[in-house]
Amino acid sequence: MKRHILTVAFLAGMGFLSTAAFAQQACIPTNMNGSVFNIICPQTCIPVHFQVPHVKNSSDYMVMSIPYAPHTWVTPGGNEPTEIYVDDKFSHLLSLPFTVCFYGSLYNNFVIGSNGVVSFDQSQADCNNDYRLDFGPATPGVPQPIPHVGAGTCNQTNDRKYPPLSIMGPYHDLNPSVTATTPDRKVEWRVEGVAPCRKLVVSFYHIALYGDINSVNTSQIVVHESTGIIDVFIENKRLDQSGGNPWNANFAILGVQKDNVTAVPVAGKNCSVWQESNTGYRFLPSGAGSKFLVAELVDFSGNVIATADTSTVTPGLLD
């Protein structure tokens, strides 16, 4: 004889979340809700193991690989910043219905750069999104990794002017004005979910590389409310294969940046030559101070069945 126990909801509470317990489970995914466990009589209990992201202060980040699981790339109701359907341009200033904590400060406005960038620096609105990722005409092909902001002005596009307070997902020289090879190209942003677990989803869908319009790229940046977690999903990040010297030396950057001093790039992708498909990355707030409060197993009525013990064996995760 076997007795079946349905695990209804594992709630991983964080110090910055709503006090409404059932709203918290979507913010901190356990991938355990609705699981069924078989217990052989006369056994009365079994250990249950799961992991949640160990969210801390956003003064720093750590990066980890995650499964490739993008949100819907484009939707009929998504917002389309058509002003960046030109080469090397930032969007108008855009507003969020929730606040994002990024590198220790709070923001509810952002801009989208046509070269695969999201920035919380309001001064970038309607500026040019510089394409140059090397040291320029004097020393072409020498990479300029992050952290780097540079002294370029709003109107410059050839001076290695990287945006501060930015998510580079990835940052490379795209050209969304091209439709000859990508007639369905679209840059879209939208907000999904309900408070306090909403998400900003920004998609760069079927965008041609500037130096090779047959090189079509698709990526997505997802910013999570309350936790401050940032996910990047890459369906295709391709190289200039048009022949001769590749445009912009085929450099690309995947990472987050605060300023000239502080940045967290993905290893091997900090202004280097790389290509890949169907990958996912997470930038997890990892400064001082854990945001974890409690993890509980509850029944359909919300009654607490058990409270979890935790350990930090795996970097970036609570076991």
C-alpha positions, 0 to 999 in steps of 0.5 A: 500500500502506498500513501500519496502526498501532494505538495501544494506550495513551497513558500520561500519568503524574502525580506523585501516581499509582500506579507501575502504568503501565496503571492511569494511563491512565484517570486522565488521559484522552487520548481516543486509546487504540485509535485507528488511524493509516494510514501511506502507504509508504515513510513510517516515522513520523507526528506524533501530537497529543493533549491531557491536563488539566494538573493542578497543586496544588489550592491554586487552580482554573481552570474550563473548559467540557467536553463534556456527558458525564454518568455514569449519573444513577442506578443500582440500587446507588447510595446514597440519603441520604434524610435530605435529602428535606426542604427545606434540609438537609445529609446525615449525614457520608458516607465515601469509600474514597479521599482527595480533595485539595481546596484543598490539604487531604486529605479522605475524608468529605463531606456532600451538601446538598439545594440542589445542594451537596457539602461536605468540611466535616464540621461541616455534617453534619445542619445546615440547607443555607441557601437564601438567596442574596441579602441578605435581607428588608432588601434582597431581590434583591441577590445575595451572590456567592462567596466568602462563608461568613457567620455563620449557625448550623447551624440557620439557613436564612435568613441567607446561610450558604454552606458552606465547602470546597464544590462548588456544582453548581449551588447554588440553592433546590431542594426534594427533598421534592416528588414530585407533579411529579417522582415519580422524583426521587432524590439519589444518590452512588456510587463508580465505577472502581478505584484509583487512578482512582475517582470520586465521582459525586453526582447531583441527579436530577429535583429540583423548584425550591422556588419552582416545582415544575414547574421540574425540575432535574438536575445531577451532580458528579464528583470524581476520585481522584488528580487532584482534578479536579472535573466538573459536568454540567447536564442542566437548570437551570431558573428559577422561572416561576410568575409574580410575583416569582421565589423567591430572585430566581432566583439560582444559583451554579456554582463551588467555594469554600474560605472567605470569601476564596477561591473560583472561580465560573463566569463569569456564574454567580456568584449571578446569574440563568441557565438552561441545558441539556446543559452540562459544566464542569471545575474543574482544580487549577491552583496552583503546580507541575505534577504531570506526569511523562511521556507515553509510547506503548506497545505491547501488551506495555508496551514504550515506543515513543515519549516525548512532548514537551509544551507549554502553548499551551492554558490548562489543557491539556498539548499 
